[in-house]
Amino acid sequence: MPLTMAKEGEPNVIRRVGGKEETRKFLENLGFVVGGLVTVVTDAGGNLIVNVKESRVAIGKDMANKIQVG
C-alpha cells in the first residue's frame, strides 16, 4: 500500500520506491530505502511528517504515493 494509507504511529517496512530515477534518488537521499522502517507522525491533508532513519521528514502527497510499504 502507498505510504499515504499507513496509520499514524505504526512502523512500516518500505517495500518499493517508485517514480522517475531522479525522484527515487531524492527519496533515497532522505532515507527512504527498501527494507528501511518509516513511521507516519502526522497526516496533514495528505502531506505527511514521517520518521525515517532517526530523522523527521515532511513529504508531499505525490511523493508519499510513490513509496510502497507493507
PDB file with SEQRES, HELIX, SHEET and CRYST1 records, atoms N, CA, C and O in Angstrom:
SEQRES   1 A   70  MET PRO LEU THR MET ALA LYS GLU GLY GLU PRO ASN VAL          
SEQRES   2 A   70  ILE ARG ARG VAL GLY GLY LYS GLU GLU THR ARG LYS PHE          
SEQRES   3 A   70  LEU GLU ASN LEU GLY PHE VAL VAL GLY GLY LEU VAL THR          
SEQRES   4 A   70  VAL VAL THR ASP ALA GLY GLY ASN LEU ILE VAL ASN VAL          
SEQRES   5 A   70  LYS GLU SER ARG VAL ALA ILE GLY LYS ASP MET ALA ASN          
SEQRES   6 A   70  LYS ILE GLN VAL GLY                                          
HELIX    1 AA1 LEU A    3  MET A    5  5                                   3    
HELIX    2 AA2 GLU A   21  LEU A   30  1                                  10    
HELIX    3 AA3 LYS A   61  ASN A   65  1                                   5    
SHEET    1 AA1 5 SER A  55  ILE A  59  0                                        
SHEET    2 AA1 5 ASN A  47  VAL A  52 -1                                        
SHEET    3 AA1 5 LEU A  37  ALA A  44 -1                                        
SHEET    4 AA1 5 PRO A  11  VAL A  17 -1                                        
SHEET    5 AA1 5 ILE A  67  VAL A  69 -1                                        
CRYST1    1.000    1.000    1.000  90.00  90.00  90.00 P 1           1          
ATOM      1  N   MET A   1       0.845  -1.181   0.000  1.00  0.00           N  
ATOM      2  CA  MET A   1       0.000   0.000   0.000  1.00  0.00           C  
ATOM      3  C   MET A   1       0.889   1.242   0.000  1.00  0.00           C  
ATOM      4  O   MET A   1       2.022   1.194   0.478  1.00  0.00           O  
ATOM      5  N   PRO A   2       0.384   2.342  -0.528  1.00  0.00           N  
ATOM      6  CA  PRO A   2       1.191   3.573  -0.509  1.00  0.00           C  
ATOM      7  C   PRO A   2       1.319   4.131   0.909  1.00  0.00           C  
ATOM      8  O   PRO A   2       0.466   3.883   1.762  1.00  0.00           O  
ATOM      9  N   LEU A   3       2.373   4.871   1.147  1.00  0.00           N  
ATOM     10  CA  LEU A   3       2.633   5.447   2.464  1.00  0.00           C  
ATOM     11  C   LEU A   3       1.479   6.339   2.934  1.00  0.00           C  
ATOM     12  O   LEU A   3       1.248   6.460   4.137  1.00  0.00           O  
ATOM     13  N   THR A   4       0.761   6.958   2.012  1.00  0.00           N  
ATOM     14  CA  THR A   4      -0.352   7.835   2.385  1.00  0.00           C  
ATOM     15  C   THR A   4      -1.469   7.078   3.103  1.00  0.00           C  
ATOM     16  O   THR A   4      -2.283   7.696   3.789  1.00  0.00           O  
ATOM     17  N   MET A   5      -1.522   5.754   2.958  1.00  0.00           N  
ATOM     18  CA  MET A   5      -2.570   4.955   3.592  1.00  0.00           C  
ATOM     19  C   MET A   5      -2.129   4.348   4.921  1.00  0.00           C  
ATOM     20  O   MET A   5      -2.929   3.708   5.603  1.00  0.00           O  
ATOM     21  N   ALA A   6      -0.861   4.543   5.296  1.00  0.00           N  
ATOM     22  CA  ALA A   6      -0.348   3.981   6.546  1.00  0.00           C  
ATOM     23  C   ALA A   6      -0.949   4.712   7.746  1.00  0.00           C  
ATOM     24  O   ALA A   6      -1.224   5.910   7.689  1.00  0.00           O  
ATOM     25  N   LYS A   7      -1.146   3.962   8.832  1.00  0.00           N  
ATOM     26  CA  LYS A   7      -1.694   4.549  10.051  1.00  0.00           C  
ATOM     27  C   LYS A   7      -0.617   5.319  10.806  1.00  0.00           C  
ATOM     28  O   LYS A   7       0.552   4.932  10.807  1.00  0.00           O  
ATOM     29  N   GLU A   8      -1.023   6.409  11.446  1.00  0.00           N  
ATOM     30  CA  GLU A   8      -0.091   7.206  12.243  1.00  0.00           C  
ATOM     31  C   GLU A   8       0.440   6.372  13.406  1.00  0.00           C  
ATOM     32  O   GLU A   8      -0.305   5.625  14.040  1.00  0.00           O  
ATOM     33  N   GLY A   9       1.736   6.512  13.675  1.00  0.00           N  
ATOM     34  CA  GLY A   9       2.349   5.851  14.814  1.00  0.00           C  
ATOM     35  C   GLY A   9       2.725   4.400  14.612  1.00  0.00           C  
ATOM     36  O   GLY A   9       3.317   3.788  15.501  1.00  0.00           O  
ATOM     37  N   GLU A  10       2.396   3.834  13.461  1.00  0.00           N  
ATOM     38  CA  GLU A  10       2.691   2.432  13.187  1.00  0.00           C  
ATOM     39  C   GLU A  10       3.922   2.318  12.296  1.00  0.00           C  
ATOM     40  O   GLU A  10       3.931   2.868  11.195  1.00  0.00           O  
ATOM     41  N   PRO A  11       4.969   1.612  12.749  1.00  0.00           N  
ATOM     42  CA  PRO A  11       6.145   1.453  11.882  1.00  0.00           C  
ATOM     43  C   PRO A  11       5.821   0.553  10.685  1.00  0.00           C  
ATOM     44  O   PRO A  11       5.138  -0.461  10.825  1.00  0.00           O  
ATOM     45  N   ASN A  12       6.313   0.931   9.530  1.00  0.00           N  
ATOM     46  CA  ASN A  12       6.102   0.164   8.297  1.00  0.00           C  
ATOM     47  C   ASN A  12       7.435  -0.057   7.606  1.00  0.00           C  
ATOM     48  O   ASN A  12       8.334   0.781   7.680  1.00  0.00           O  
ATOM     49  N   VAL A  13       7.554  -1.196   6.933  1.00  0.00           N  
ATOM     50  CA  VAL A  13       8.752  -1.504   6.151  1.00  0.00           C  
ATOM     51  C   VAL A  13       8.540  -0.993   4.732  1.00  0.00           C  
ATOM     52  O   VAL A  13       7.496  -1.227   4.124  1.00  0.00           O  
ATOM     53  N   ILE A  14       9.540  -0.295   4.215  1.00  0.00           N  
ATOM     54  CA  ILE A  14       9.466   0.213   2.839  1.00  0.00           C  
ATOM     55  C   ILE A  14       9.693  -0.956   1.892  1.00  0.00           C  
ATOM     56  O   ILE A  14      10.731  -1.615   1.954  1.00  0.00           O  
ATOM     57  N   ARG A  15       8.725  -1.217   1.013  1.00  0.00           N  
ATOM     58  CA  ARG A  15       8.792  -2.338   0.075  1.00  0.00           C  
ATOM     59  C   ARG A  15       9.304  -1.914  -1.300  1.00  0.00           C  
ATOM     60  O   ARG A  15      10.002  -2.673  -1.972  1.00  0.00           O  
ATOM     61  N   ARG A  16       8.946  -0.681  -1.718  1.00  0.00           N  
ATOM     62  CA  ARG A  16       9.333  -0.223  -3.055  1.00  0.00           C  
ATOM     63  C   ARG A  16       9.274   1.289  -3.092  1.00  0.00           C  
ATOM     64  O   ARG A  16       8.407   1.902  -2.468  1.00  0.00           O  
ATOM     65  N   VAL A  17      10.197   1.888  -3.825  1.00  0.00           N  
ATOM     66  CA  VAL A  17      10.175   3.330  -4.061  1.00  0.00           C  
ATOM     67  C   VAL A  17      10.054   3.524  -5.562  1.00  0.00           C  
ATOM     68  O   VAL A  17      10.941   3.135  -6.321  1.00  0.00           O  
ATOM     69  N   GLY A  18       8.943   4.131  -5.989  1.00  0.00           N  
ATOM     70  CA  GLY A  18       8.670   4.297  -7.415  1.00  0.00           C  
ATOM     71  C   GLY A  18       9.011   5.693  -7.903  1.00  0.00           C  
ATOM     72  O   GLY A  18       9.642   6.485  -7.203  1.00  0.00           O  
ATOM     73  N   GLY A  19       8.579   5.971  -9.119  1.00  0.00           N  
ATOM     74  CA  GLY A  19       8.816   7.286  -9.719  1.00  0.00           C  
ATOM     75  C   GLY A  19       9.999   7.273 -10.662  1.00  0.00           C  
ATOM     76  O   GLY A  19      10.617   6.237 -10.908  1.00  0.00           O  
ATOM     77  N   LYS A  20      10.299   8.452 -11.184  1.00  0.00           N  
ATOM     78  CA  LYS A  20      11.431   8.611 -12.092  1.00  0.00           C  
ATOM     79  C   LYS A  20      12.736   8.435 -11.329  1.00  0.00           C  
ATOM     80  O   LYS A  20      12.761   8.486 -10.099  1.00  0.00           O  
ATOM     81  N   GLU A  21      13.805   8.231 -12.062  1.00  0.00           N  
ATOM     82  CA  GLU A  21      15.123   7.999 -11.455  1.00  0.00           C  
ATOM     83  C   GLU A  21      15.502   9.117 -10.487  1.00  0.00           C  
ATOM     84  O   GLU A  21      15.966   8.843  -9.380  1.00  0.00           O  
ATOM     85  N   GLU A  22      15.311  10.373 -10.889  1.00  0.00           N  
ATOM     86  CA  GLU A  22      15.706  11.483 -10.010  1.00  0.00           C  
ATOM     87  C   GLU A  22      14.833  11.533  -8.750  1.00  0.00           C  
ATOM     88  O   GLU A  22      15.315  11.914  -7.683  1.00  0.00           O  
ATOM     89  N   THR A  23      13.569  11.157  -8.864  1.00  0.00           N  
ATOM     90  CA  THR A  23      12.674  11.122  -7.699  1.00  0.00           C  
ATOM     91  C   THR A  23      13.124  10.037  -6.733  1.00  0.00           C  
ATOM     92  O   THR A  23      13.170  10.259  -5.523  1.00  0.00           O  
ATOM     93  N   ARG A  24      13.456   8.867  -7.264  1.00  0.00           N  
ATOM     94  CA  ARG A  24      13.930   7.769  -6.409  1.00  0.00           C  
ATOM     95  C   ARG A  24      15.217   8.145  -5.696  1.00  0.00           C  
ATOM     96  O   ARG A  24      15.372   7.870  -4.506  1.00  0.00           O  
ATOM     97  N   LYS A  25      16.149   8.775  -6.420  1.00  0.00           N  
ATOM     98  CA  LYS A  25      17.416   9.206  -5.817  1.00  0.00           C  
ATOM     99  C   LYS A  25      17.168  10.212  -4.700  1.00  0.00           C  
ATOM    100  O   LYS A  25      17.784  10.132  -3.638  1.00  0.00           O  
ATOM    101  N   PHE A  26      16.258  11.166  -4.944  1.00  0.00           N  
ATOM    102  CA  PHE A  26      15.914  12.177  -3.940  1.00  0.00           C  
ATOM    103  C   PHE A  26      15.375  11.513  -2.673  1.00  0.00           C  
ATOM    104  O   PHE A  26      15.792  11.844  -1.563  1.00  0.00           O  
ATOM    105  N   LEU A  27      14.444  10.573  -2.852  1.00  0.00           N  
ATOM    106  CA  LEU A  27      13.857   9.883  -1.704  1.00  0.00           C  
ATOM    107  C   LEU A  27      14.883   9.013  -0.984  1.00  0.00           C  
ATOM    108  O   LEU A  27      14.869   8.923   0.243  1.00  0.00           O  
ATOM    109  N   GLU A  28      15.777   8.370  -1.746  1.00  0.00           N  
ATOM    110  CA  GLU A  28      16.843   7.565  -1.145  1.00  0.00           C  
ATOM    111  C   GLU A  28      17.742   8.436  -0.275  1.00  0.00           C  
ATOM    112  O   GLU A  28      18.135   8.032   0.819  1.00  0.00           O  
ATOM    113  N   ASN A  29      18.065   9.630  -0.763  1.00  0.00           N  
ATOM    114  CA  ASN A  29      18.919  10.538  -0.003  1.00  0.00           C  
ATOM    115  C   ASN A  29      18.258  10.988   1.294  1.00  0.00           C  
ATOM    116  O   ASN A  29      18.947  11.313   2.261  1.00  0.00           O  
ATOM    117  N   LEU A  30      16.929  11.010   1.321  1.00  0.00           N  
ATOM    118  CA  LEU A  30      16.207  11.357   2.544  1.00  0.00           C  
ATOM    119  C   LEU A  30      16.135  10.173   3.512  1.00  0.00           C  
ATOM    120  O   LEU A  30      15.787  10.343   4.680  1.00  0.00           O  
ATOM    121  N   GLY A  31      16.462   8.977   3.025  1.00  0.00           N  
ATOM    122  CA  GLY A  31      16.453   7.792   3.879  1.00  0.00           C  
ATOM    123  C   GLY A  31      15.391   6.767   3.527  1.00  0.00           C  
ATOM    124  O   GLY A  31      15.257   5.755   4.215  1.00  0.00           O  
ATOM    125  N   PHE A  32      14.633   7.013   2.466  1.00  0.00           N  
ATOM    126  CA  PHE A  32      13.590   6.070   2.050  1.00  0.00           C  
ATOM    127  C   PHE A  32      14.208   4.994   1.173  1.00  0.00           C  
ATOM    128  O   PHE A  32      14.225   5.112  -0.052  1.00  0.00           O  
ATOM    129  N   VAL A  33      14.723   3.929   1.815  1.00  0.00           N  
ATOM    130  CA  VAL A  33      15.350   2.830   1.083  1.00  0.00           C  
ATOM    131  C   VAL A  33      14.574   1.546   1.356  1.00  0.00           C  
ATOM    132  O   VAL A  33      14.009   1.367   2.435  1.00  0.00           O  
ATOM    133  N   VAL A  34      14.552   0.664   0.377  1.00  0.00           N  
ATOM    134  CA  VAL A  34      13.834  -0.609   0.511  1.00  0.00           C  
ATOM    135  C   VAL A  34      14.376  -1.370   1.712  1.00  0.00           C  
ATOM    136  O   VAL A  34      15.586  -1.525   1.875  1.00  0.00           O  
ATOM    137  N   GLY A  35      13.457  -1.843   2.547  1.00  0.00           N  
ATOM    138  CA  GLY A  35      13.837  -2.572   3.752  1.00  0.00           C  
ATOM    139  C   GLY A  35      13.928  -1.688   4.986  1.00  0.00           C  
ATOM    140  O   GLY A  35      13.985  -2.190   6.108  1.00  0.00           O  
ATOM    141  N   GLY A  36      13.941  -0.371   4.786  1.00  0.00           N  
ATOM    142  CA  GLY A  36      14.015   0.556   5.916  1.00  0.00           C  
ATOM    143  C   GLY A  36      12.661   0.732   6.585  1.00  0.00           C  
ATOM    144  O   GLY A  36      11.623   0.414   6.004  1.00  0.00           O  
ATOM    145  N   LEU A  37      12.681   1.239   7.802  1.00  0.00           N  
ATOM    146  CA  LEU A  37      11.449   1.497   8.538  1.00  0.00           C  
ATOM    147  C   LEU A  37      11.040   2.959   8.390  1.00  0.00           C  
ATOM    148  O   LEU A  37      11.877   3.862   8.374  1.00  0.00           O  
ATOM    149  N   VAL A  38       9.725   3.165   8.280  1.00  0.00           N  
ATOM    150  CA  VAL A  38       9.179   4.517   8.218  1.00  0.00           C  
ATOM    151  C   VAL A  38       7.911   4.536   9.067  1.00  0.00           C  
ATOM    152  O   VAL A  38       7.102   3.609   9.020  1.00  0.00           O  
ATOM    153  N   THR A  39       7.754   5.609   9.845  1.00  0.00           N  
ATOM    154  CA  THR A  39       6.577   5.760  10.697  1.00  0.00           C  
ATOM    155  C   THR A  39       5.931   7.110  10.427  1.00  0.00           C  
ATOM    156  O   THR A  39       6.600   8.142  10.480  1.00  0.00           O  
ATOM    157  N   VAL A  40       4.639   7.107  10.139  1.00  0.00           N  
ATOM    158  CA  VAL A  40       3.915   8.359   9.919  1.00  0.00           C  
ATOM    159  C   VAL A  40       3.673   9.010  11.282  1.00  0.00           C  
ATOM    160  O   VAL A  40       3.081   8.400  12.173  1.00  0.00           O  
ATOM    161  N   VAL A  41       4.136  10.258  11.436  1.00  0.00           N  
ATOM    162  CA  VAL A  41       3.936  11.002  12.674  1.00  0.00           C  
ATOM    163  C   VAL A  41       2.634  11.784  12.586  1.00  0.00           C  
ATOM    164  O   VAL A  41       1.806  11.729  13.495  1.00  0.00           O  
ATOM    165  N   THR A  42       2.456  12.516  11.484  1.00  0.00           N  
ATOM    166  CA  THR A  42       1.268  13.342  11.288  1.00  0.00           C  
ATOM    167  C   THR A  42       0.854  13.315   9.828  1.00  0.00           C  
ATOM    168  O   THR A  42       1.695  13.346   8.930  1.00  0.00           O  
ATOM    169  N   ASP A  43      -0.452  13.259   9.601  1.00  0.00           N  
ATOM    170  CA  ASP A  43      -1.021  13.359   8.258  1.00  0.00           C  
ATOM    171  C   ASP A  43      -1.835  14.643   8.221  1.00  0.00           C  
ATOM    172  O   ASP A  43      -2.917  14.722   8.803  1.00  0.00           O  
ATOM    173  N   ALA A  44      -1.305  15.649   7.532  1.00  0.00           N  
ATOM    174  CA  ALA A  44      -1.981  16.952   7.454  1.00  0.00           C  
ATOM    175  C   ALA A  44      -2.506  17.160   6.041  1.00  0.00           C  
ATOM    176  O   ALA A  44      -1.827  17.747   5.198  1.00  0.00           O  
ATOM    177  N   GLY A  45      -3.707  16.681   5.789  1.00  0.00           N  
ATOM    178  CA  GLY A  45      -4.309  16.858   4.474  1.00  0.00           C  
ATOM    179  C   GLY A  45      -3.558  16.177   3.353  1.00  0.00           C  
ATOM    180  O   GLY A  45      -3.492  16.697   2.239  1.00  0.00           O  
ATOM    181  N   GLY A  46      -2.990  15.015   3.639  1.00  0.00           N  
ATOM    182  CA  GLY A  46      -2.252  14.283   2.602  1.00  0.00           C  
ATOM    183  C   GLY A  46      -0.760  14.523   2.670  1.00  0.00           C  
ATOM    184  O   GLY A  46       0.017  13.659   2.262  1.00  0.00           O  
ATOM    185  N   ASN A  47      -0.334  15.673   3.175  1.00  0.00           N  
ATOM    186  CA  ASN A  47       1.091  15.914   3.383  1.00  0.00           C  
ATOM    187  C   ASN A  47       1.485  15.234   4.686  1.00  0.00           C  
ATOM    188  O   ASN A  47       0.787  15.350   5.694  1.00  0.00           O  
ATOM    189  N   LEU A  48       2.603  14.527   4.659  1.00  0.00           N  
ATOM    190  CA  LEU A  48       2.985  13.693   5.792  1.00  0.00           C  
ATOM    191  C   LEU A  48       4.251  14.174   6.468  1.00  0.00           C  
ATOM    192  O   LEU A  48       5.175  14.665   5.819  1.00  0.00           O  
ATOM    193  N   ILE A  49       4.279  14.025   7.784  1.00  0.00           N  
ATOM    194  CA  ILE A  49       5.525  14.143   8.536  1.00  0.00           C  
ATOM    195  C   ILE A  49       5.822  12.727   8.997  1.00  0.00           C  
ATOM    196  O   ILE A  49       5.001  12.087   9.654  1.00  0.00           O  
ATOM    197  N   VAL A  50       7.010  12.246   8.643  1.00  0.00           N  
ATOM    198  CA  VAL A  50       7.365  10.860   8.946  1.00  0.00           C  
ATOM    199  C   VAL A  50       8.709  10.779   9.652  1.00  0.00           C  
ATOM    200  O   VAL A  50       9.555  11.662   9.510  1.00  0.00           O  
ATOM    201  N   ASN A  51       8.892   9.711  10.410  1.00  0.00           N  
ATOM    202  CA  ASN A  51      10.196   9.378  10.983  1.00  0.00           C  
ATOM    203  C   ASN A  51      10.822   8.341  10.072  1.00  0.00           C  
ATOM    204  O   ASN A  51      10.240   7.287   9.815  1.00  0.00           O  
ATOM    205  N   VAL A  52      12.006   8.649   9.592  1.00  0.00           N  
ATOM    206  CA  VAL A  52      12.747   7.698   8.763  1.00  0.00           C  
ATOM    207  C   VAL A  52      14.230   7.874   9.078  1.00  0.00           C  
ATOM    208  O   VAL A  52      14.738   8.995   9.065  1.00  0.00           O  
ATOM    209  N   LYS A  53      14.917   6.787   9.356  1.00  0.00           N  
ATOM    210  CA  LYS A  53      16.350   6.819   9.684  1.00  0.00           C  
ATOM    211  C   LYS A  53      16.672   7.837  10.772  1.00  0.00           C  
ATOM    212  O   LYS A  53      17.576   8.654  10.601  1.00  0.00           O  
ATOM    213  N   GLU A  54      15.946   7.800  11.887  1.00  0.00           N  
ATOM    214  CA  GLU A  54      16.210   8.667  13.034  1.00  0.00           C  
ATOM    215  C   GLU A  54      15.976  10.152  12.757  1.00  0.00           C  
ATOM    216  O   GLU A  54      16.403  10.997  13.544  1.00  0.00           O  
ATOM    217  N   SER A  55      15.309  10.481  11.658  1.00  0.00           N  
ATOM    218  CA  SER A  55      15.034  11.878  11.310  1.00  0.00           C  
ATOM    219  C   SER A  55      13.561  12.077  11.029  1.00  0.00           C  
ATOM    220  O   SER A  55      12.859  11.142  10.642  1.00  0.00           O  
ATOM    221  N   ARG A  56      13.093  13.305  11.227  1.00  0.00           N  
ATOM    222  CA  ARG A  56      11.727  13.661  10.842  1.00  0.00           C  
ATOM    223  C   ARG A  56      11.780  14.377   9.508  1.00  0.00           C  
ATOM    224  O   ARG A  56      12.557  15.312   9.314  1.00  0.00           O  
ATOM    225  N   VAL A  57      10.941  13.922   8.592  1.00  0.00           N  
ATOM    226  CA  VAL A  57      10.932  14.467   7.235  1.00  0.00           C  
ATOM    227  C   VAL A  57       9.492  14.777   6.851  1.00  0.00           C  
ATOM    228  O   VAL A  57       8.582  13.993   7.125  1.00  0.00           O  
ATOM    229  N   ALA A  58       9.295  15.928   6.212  1.00  0.00           N  
ATOM    230  CA  ALA A  58       7.970  16.275   5.682  1.00  0.00           C  
ATOM    231  C   ALA A  58       7.989  16.009   4.181  1.00  0.00           C  
ATOM    232  O   ALA A  58       8.886  16.463   3.471  1.00  0.00           O  
ATOM    233  N   ILE A  59       6.984  15.265   3.705  1.00  0.00           N  
ATOM    234  CA  ILE A  59       6.882  14.998   2.268  1.00  0.00           C  
ATOM    235  C   ILE A  59       5.446  15.221   1.816  1.00  0.00           C  
ATOM    236  O   ILE A  59       4.499  15.047   2.583  1.00  0.00           O  
ATOM    237  N   GLY A  60       5.311  15.608   0.568  1.00  0.00           N  
ATOM    238  CA  GLY A  60       4.003  15.857  -0.008  1.00  0.00           C  
ATOM    239  C   GLY A  60       3.294  14.570  -0.386  1.00  0.00           C  
ATOM    240  O   GLY A  60       3.888  13.493  -0.431  1.00  0.00           O  
ATOM    241  N   LYS A  61       2.014  14.714  -0.655  1.00  0.00           N  
ATOM    242  CA  LYS A  61       1.171  13.564  -1.000  1.00  0.00           C  
ATOM    243  C   LYS A  61       1.691  12.837  -2.244  1.00  0.00           C  
ATOM    244  O   LYS A  61       1.703  11.607  -2.285  1.00  0.00           O  
ATOM    245  N   ASP A  62       2.122  13.600  -3.262  1.00  0.00           N  
ATOM    246  CA  ASP A  62       2.617  12.971  -4.501  1.00  0.00           C  
ATOM    247  C   ASP A  62       3.818  12.089  -4.238  1.00  0.00           C  
ATOM    248  O   ASP A  62       3.897  10.971  -4.747  1.00  0.00           O  
ATOM    249  N   MET A  63       4.762  12.589  -3.438  1.00  0.00           N  
ATOM    250  CA  MET A  63       5.959  11.808  -3.105  1.00  0.00           C  
ATOM    251  C   MET A  63       5.573  10.598  -2.264  1.00  0.00           C  
ATOM    252  O   MET A  63       6.066   9.496  -2.502  1.00  0.00           O  
ATOM    253  N   ALA A  64       4.701  10.793  -1.286  1.00  0.00           N  
ATOM    254  CA  ALA A  64       4.306   9.701  -0.386  1.00  0.00           C  
ATOM    255  C   ALA A  64       3.617   8.573  -1.148  1.00  0.00           C  
ATOM    256  O   ALA A  64       3.737   7.410  -0.764  1.00  0.00           O  
ATOM    257  N   ASN A  65       2.899   8.897  -2.218  1.00  0.00           N  
ATOM    258  CA  ASN A  65       2.225   7.868  -3.014  1.00  0.00           C  
ATOM    259  C   ASN A  65       3.217   7.009  -3.793  1.00  0.00           C  
ATOM    260  O   ASN A  65       2.860   5.915  -4.230  1.00  0.00           O  
ATOM    261  N   LYS A  66       4.437   7.470  -3.975  1.00  0.00           N  
ATOM    262  CA  LYS A  66       5.456   6.715  -4.697  1.00  0.00           C  
ATOM    263  C   LYS A  66       6.156   5.712  -3.785  1.00  0.00           C  
ATOM    264  O   LYS A  66       6.893   4.850  -4.265  1.00  0.00           O  
ATOM    265  N   ILE A  67       5.931   5.816  -2.472  1.00  0.00           N  
ATOM    266  CA  ILE A  67       6.581   4.937  -1.511  1.00  0.00           C  
ATOM    267  C   ILE A  67       5.588   3.849  -1.083  1.00  0.00           C  
ATOM    268  O   ILE A  67       4.557   4.133  -0.473  1.00  0.00           O  
ATOM    269  N   GLN A  68       5.921   2.613  -1.416  1.00  0.00           N  
ATOM    270  CA  GLN A  68       5.055   1.476  -1.069  1.00  0.00           C  
ATOM    271  C   GLN A  68       5.568   0.840   0.220  1.00  0.00           C  
ATOM    272  O   GLN A  68       6.760   0.561   0.353  1.00  0.00           O  
ATOM    273  N   VAL A  69       4.654   0.615   1.173  1.00  0.00           N  
ATOM    274  CA  VAL A  69       5.023  -0.011   2.441  1.00  0.00           C  
ATOM    275  C   VAL A  69       4.159  -1.231   2.692  1.00  0.00           C  
ATOM    276  O   VAL A  69       3.134  -1.421   2.037  1.00  0.00           O  
ATOM    277  N   GLY A  70       4.569  -2.049   3.631  1.00  0.00           N  
ATOM    278  CA  GLY A  70       3.779  -3.229   3.949  1.00  0.00           C  
ATOM    279  C   GLY A  70       4.266  -3.908   5.188  1.00  0.00           C  
ATOM    280  O   GLY A  70       3.705  -4.925   5.596  1.00  0.00           O  
TER     281      GLY A  70                                                      
END                                                                             
